[in-house]
């Protein structure tokens, strides 16, 4: 996951009981990203191996500017990857 890469963390490290500032910042950013994609606190908590009340705390904590920019970059990248290419549109008989 791109967000984990920013902190140099793996998904296994992210789910571990690490309370370092880097791990918490990474989890908080991922919680905001997943919440923005429609996942609820319980689902995010299951993904991150955290209680839903911890996720609610993350979601109430504001992100700093760089974390917000990182989420925006990830969303742009996801949108770009999921948009059909011109070649696939021609194959389907579109544009």
N, C-alpha and C positions, 0 to 999 in steps of 0.2 A: 504494500500500500504506500502510495506517495507520501502520505502524512507521516508514516513511520520512518521513511527514509530521511526526512528533515532532521529528525532527532537521532538517526542511526540506530533505530530499534527494530527488532523483529517482532512478529505477532506473538511469539512465545514470551518474549521479554515484556511486551505490553500487558499480557494477561497474568504475569507473575505478581506476587505480593510486594512489588517494589514501590516505595513511596517517595522516590527521589523527585526533585523538581522537574527533571526532563520527562520522566514517565508520566507524571500527573499532567503536565502540559500537553503531552502527546495524547493521552486519553481524553482530556477535556476538548481538544481540537477535534478528535474523531467523534466524540459525543455530539458536538455541535454540527459536524458534517452529516452524521447519520440522522440526527433529528431534523435537519433541513431536508433530508431525502424522505421524510415521513415515518421514520422508525420511532417508536415510543420508548420511554425510559426503561421499561422492563426488557424489551428486545435489545436495546443498546447494552444494558447491564449483562444480559446473557452473553452477548458477543465479546464484551470486555472482561467477563468474569468478575463483575462488581454488582453490588446491591443496587436496586433501582433508586434508593435514596441518595447514593453517591452520585449517580448520574444526574439526578435532579439538582444536586449541589453544583456539579460541573456546568449544567445548563444555565444556572443562575449566575455563574461567574462569567464576567465579560471576557472576551478574547482580546488579546492585544492586537495592534494593527497588523503585524506580520502574520499572525495566525489567521486573521480574517482574509488577508491577501492570499495566503496559502489555500484556504478553502475555495476562494474564488477561482484560483488557478486550476485546482482539481476539478471543479465543476465545469470550467471551460474545456478542459481536456476530455472529460467524460462526454460532454455534448459533441465535441468534435469527432470523437471515436464512434459515437452512436449514430451520427448523421450519415445517411446513405451517400456513397460516393457518386460522382457523375457516371462512372462506368457501370455501376450496379443499376442506376436509374435507367440507362439505355438498354441494358439487358432485360429489364422488366417492362420495357415499352414506355417508360416515362419520358422526361425531358430529353 
